[in-house]
Amino acid sequence: MRLRNRPLCKGFQALSLLLAVIVVASCGRVAPTFEPGNITVTSTPEGATIFLDGADTGEITPFTFIGLDAAS
């Protein structure tokens, strides 16, 4: 039995092209860096309890959090 050469399926060709475009598009990119930031919390009326991510911070408004890590 002889097998004939069949061209690659169109889906595989499209996937190969997509991967090539992604590789070329990502060349030379630098990962972003994040610096600490500040958040000022105010309320009307003043004196509200401040929660961050569901946890009580122990602070009341108005208050400024200084040097917060961008990842938290």
N, CA and C atoms as an extended XYZ file, in Angstrom:
216
Properties=species:S:1:pos:R:3:atomname:S:1:resname:S:1:resid:I:1 pbc="F F F"
N         0.838       -1.160        0.000 N   MET     1
C         0.000        0.000        0.000 CA  MET     1
C         0.895        1.239        0.000 C   MET     1
N         0.569        2.130       -0.829 N   ARG     2
C         1.377        3.337       -0.956 CA  ARG     2
C         0.618        4.518       -0.357 C   ARG     2
N         1.309        5.280        0.516 N   LEU     3
C         0.701        6.469        1.107 CA  LEU     3
C         1.079        7.679        0.273 C   LEU     3
N         0.121        8.463       -0.017 N   ARG     4
C         0.444        9.665       -0.787 CA  ARG     4
C         0.677       10.826        0.168 C   ARG     4
N         1.488       11.724       -0.249 N   ASN     5
C         1.774       12.912        0.559 CA  ASN     5
C         0.577       13.840        0.517 C   ASN     5
N         0.071       14.142        1.707 N   ARG     6
C        -1.052       15.063        1.774 CA  ARG     6
C        -0.561       16.376        2.382 C   ARG     6
N        -1.080       17.493        1.902 N   PRO     7
C        -0.667       18.777        2.490 CA  PRO     7
C        -1.179       18.868        3.929 C   PRO     7
N        -0.506       19.689        4.733 N   LEU     8
C        -0.934       19.894        6.113 CA  LEU     8
C        -2.345       20.459        6.126 C   LEU     8
N        -3.085       20.121        7.132 N   CYS     9
C        -4.451       20.641        7.215 CA  CYS     9
C        -4.407       22.149        7.416 C   CYS     9
N        -5.466       22.819        7.004 N   LYS    10
C        -5.509       24.283        7.072 CA  LYS    10
C        -5.438       24.779        8.512 C   LYS    10
N        -6.017       24.040        9.442 N   GLY    11
C        -5.976       24.447       10.847 CA  GLY    11
C        -4.554       24.482       11.376 C   GLY    11
N        -3.755       23.494       11.000 N   PHE    12
C        -2.366       23.453       11.444 CA  PHE    12
C        -1.584       24.604       10.832 C   PHE    12
N        -1.827       24.905        9.583 N   GLN    13
C        -1.145       26.021        8.930 CA  GLN    13
C        -1.517       27.335        9.602 C   GLN    13
N        -2.785       27.513        9.938 N   ALA    14
C        -3.223       28.737       10.597 CA  ALA    14
C        -2.593       28.865       11.979 C   ALA    14
N        -2.514       27.767       12.711 N   LEU    15
C        -1.903       27.780       14.028 CA  LEU    15
C        -0.422       28.126       13.937 C   LEU    15
N         0.261       27.564       12.966 N   SER    16
C         1.680       27.849       12.780 CA  SER    16
C         1.893       29.328       12.473 C   SER    16
N         1.044       29.885       11.631 N   LEU    17
C         1.144       31.299       11.279 CA  LEU    17
C         0.877       32.163       12.510 C   LEU    17
N        -0.126       31.825       13.299 N   LEU    18
C        -0.444       32.584       14.502 CA  LEU    18
C         0.725       32.568       15.476 C   LEU    18
N         1.327       31.414       15.697 N   LEU    19
C         2.478       31.325       16.594 CA  LEU    19
C         3.644       32.162       16.087 C   LEU    19
N         3.880       32.156       14.787 N   ALA    20
C         4.959       32.955       14.209 CA  ALA    20
C         4.704       34.445       14.435 C   ALA    20
N         3.455       34.870       14.275 N   VAL    21
C         3.118       36.285       14.482 CA  VAL    21
C         3.318       36.668       15.941 C   VAL    21
N         2.918       35.812       16.872 N   ILE    22
C         3.087       36.105       18.287 CA  ILE    22
C         4.560       36.230       18.647 C   ILE    22
N         5.375       35.325       18.146 N   VAL    23
C         6.808       35.358       18.443 CA  VAL    23
C         7.436       36.639       17.916 C   VAL    23
N         7.112       37.014       16.705 N   VAL    24
C         7.687       38.221       16.105 CA  VAL    24
C         7.187       39.462       16.828 C   VAL    24
N         5.903       39.493       17.194 N   ALA    25
C         5.330       40.665       17.852 CA  ALA    25
C         5.897       40.872       19.250 C   ALA    25
N         6.326       39.801       19.916 N   SER    26
C         6.807       39.942       21.283 CA  SER    26
C         8.305       40.209       21.363 C   SER    26
N         9.000       40.221       20.276 N   CYS    27
C        10.439       40.468       20.287 CA  CYS    27
C        10.731       41.886       20.759 C   CYS    27
N        11.692       42.031       21.648 N   GLY    28
C        12.132       43.339       22.086 CA  GLY    28
C        11.286       43.953       23.181 C   GLY    28
N        10.258       43.275       23.649 N   ARG    29
C         9.425       43.841       24.710 CA  ARG    29
C        10.078       43.605       26.064 C   ARG    29
N         9.876       44.556       26.939 N   VAL    30
C        10.428       44.473       28.282 CA  VAL    30
C         9.274       44.335       29.259 C   VAL    30
N         9.434       43.471       30.230 N   ALA    31
C         8.390       43.271       31.230 CA  ALA    31
C         8.169       44.562       32.018 C   ALA    31
N         6.919       44.887       32.338 N   PRO    32
C         6.653       46.113       33.094 CA  PRO    32
C         7.188       46.027       34.512 C   PRO    32
N         7.523       47.180       35.063 N   THR    33
C         7.934       47.264       36.455 CA  THR    33
C         6.909       48.105       37.199 C   THR    33
N         6.741       47.842       38.465 N   PHE    34
C         5.767       48.555       39.267 CA  PHE    34
C         6.447       49.192       40.464 C   PHE    34
N         6.106       50.436       40.727 N   GLU    35
C         6.649       51.150       41.867 CA  GLU    35
C         5.579       51.261       42.940 C   GLU    35
N         5.997       51.405       44.201 N   PRO    36
C         5.005       51.588       45.265 CA  PRO    36
C         4.154       52.827       45.003 C   PRO    36
N         2.914       52.780       45.468 N   GLY    37
C         2.009       53.900       45.248 CA  GLY    37
C         1.291       54.301       46.522 C   GLY    37
N         0.568       55.411       46.432 N   ASN    38
C        -0.194       55.946       47.554 CA  ASN    38
C        -1.676       55.912       47.227 C   ASN    38
N        -2.502       55.694       48.244 N   ILE    39
C        -3.954       55.750       48.089 CA  ILE    39
C        -4.502       56.651       49.199 C   ILE    39
N        -5.259       57.669       48.798 N   THR    40
C        -5.936       58.531       49.752 CA  THR    40
C        -7.404       58.146       49.785 C   THR    40
N        -7.915       57.887       50.998 N   VAL    41
C        -9.310       57.485       51.175 CA  VAL    41
C       -10.031       58.595       51.931 C   VAL    41
N       -11.127       59.065       51.349 N   THR    42
C       -11.952       60.081       51.998 CA  THR    42
C       -13.393       59.595       52.027 C   THR    42
N       -14.184       60.197       52.880 N   SER    43
C       -15.601       59.865       52.924 CA  SER    43
C       -16.387       61.067       53.435 C   SER    43
N       -17.681       61.047       53.172 N   THR    44
C       -18.598       62.049       53.714 CA  THR    44
C       -19.713       61.295       54.411 C   THR    44
N       -19.854       61.400       55.701 N   PRO    45
C       -19.035       62.180       56.628 CA  PRO    45
C       -17.700       61.473       56.904 C   PRO    45
N       -16.761       62.219       57.458 N   GLU    46
C       -15.464       61.645       57.820 CA  GLU    46
C       -15.634       60.658       58.963 C   GLU    46
N       -14.622       59.822       59.177 N   GLY    47
C       -14.636       58.889       60.300 CA  GLY    47
C       -15.067       57.475       59.948 C   GLY    47
N       -15.130       57.153       58.666 N   ALA    48
C       -15.513       55.806       58.243 CA  ALA    48
C       -14.336       54.846       58.413 C   ALA    48
N       -14.643       53.618       58.780 N   THR    49
C       -13.616       52.583       58.893 CA  THR    49
C       -13.165       52.179       57.499 C   THR    49
N       -11.849       51.995       57.319 N   ILE    50
C       -11.297       51.654       56.006 CA  ILE    50
C       -10.970       50.167       55.961 C   ILE    50
N       -11.522       49.492       54.963 N   PHE    51
C       -11.233       48.082       54.696 CA  PHE    51
C       -10.483       47.981       53.371 C   PHE    51
N        -9.440       47.165       53.316 N   LEU    52
C        -8.734       46.859       52.067 CA  LEU    52
C        -8.775       45.355       51.875 C   LEU    52
N        -9.251       44.920       50.723 N   ASP    53
C        -9.368       43.494       50.420 CA  ASP    53
C       -10.154       42.760       51.502 C   ASP    53
N       -11.169       43.414       52.060 N   GLY    54
C       -12.028       42.783       53.050 CA  GLY    54
C       -11.481       42.771       54.461 C   GLY    54
N       -10.298       43.334       54.671 N   ALA    55
C        -9.689       43.341       55.998 CA  ALA    55
C        -9.682       44.760       56.566 C   ALA    55
N       -10.035       44.881       57.838 N   ASP    56
C       -10.020       46.172       58.520 CA  ASP    56
C        -8.569       46.628       58.661 C   ASP    56
N        -8.292       47.848       58.204 N   THR    57
C        -6.927       48.371       58.267 CA  THR    57
C        -6.614       49.013       59.614 C   THR    57
N        -7.657       49.291       60.401 N   GLY    58
C        -7.460       49.981       61.672 CA  GLY    58
C        -7.410       51.491       61.506 C   GLY    58
N        -7.623       51.969       60.300 N   GLU    59
C        -7.592       53.407       60.016 CA  GLU    59
C        -9.003       53.908       59.743 C   GLU    59
N        -9.199       55.228       59.917 N   ILE    60
C       -10.469       55.854       59.577 CA  ILE    60
C       -10.212       57.007       58.620 C   ILE    60
N       -11.256       57.373       57.878 N   THR    61
C       -11.117       58.448       56.889 CA  THR    61
C       -11.112       59.804       57.576 C   THR    61
N       -10.404       60.774       56.982 N   PRO    62
C        -9.532       60.672       55.818 CA  PRO    62
C        -8.179       60.078       56.209 C   PRO    62
N        -7.598       59.317       55.286 N   PHE    63
C        -6.310       58.685       55.549 CA  PHE    63
C        -5.595       58.421       54.228 C   PHE    63
N        -4.259       58.540       54.228 N   THR    64
C        -3.462       58.228       53.038 CA  THR    64
C        -2.523       57.076       53.364 C   THR    64
N        -2.659       56.003       52.587 N   PHE    65
C        -1.730       54.870       52.675 CA  PHE    65
C        -0.553       55.204       51.783 C   PHE    65
N         0.653       55.128       52.332 N   ILE    66
C         1.858       55.526       51.594 CA  ILE    66
C         2.729       54.306       51.323 C   ILE    66
N         3.263       54.224       50.103 N   GLY    67
C         4.221       53.182       49.748 CA  GLY    67
C         3.632       51.800       49.642 C   GLY    67
N         2.395       51.697       49.125 N   LEU    68
C         1.765       50.387       48.961 CA  LEU    68
C         2.377       49.642       47.780 C   LEU    68
N         2.573       48.351       47.960 N   ASP    69
C         3.098       47.488       46.898 CA  ASP    69
C         2.015       47.282       45.844 C   ASP    69
N         2.359       47.426       44.586 N   ALA    70
C         1.391       47.282       43.504 CA  ALA    70
C         0.838       45.872       43.415 C   ALA    70
N         1.548       44.876       43.895 N   ALA    71
C         1.111       43.487       43.792 CA  ALA    71
C         0.111       43.124       44.881 C   ALA    71
N        -0.050       43.936       45.900 N   SER    72
C        -0.971       43.560       46.981 CA  SER    72
C        -2.314       44.221       46.839 C   SER    72
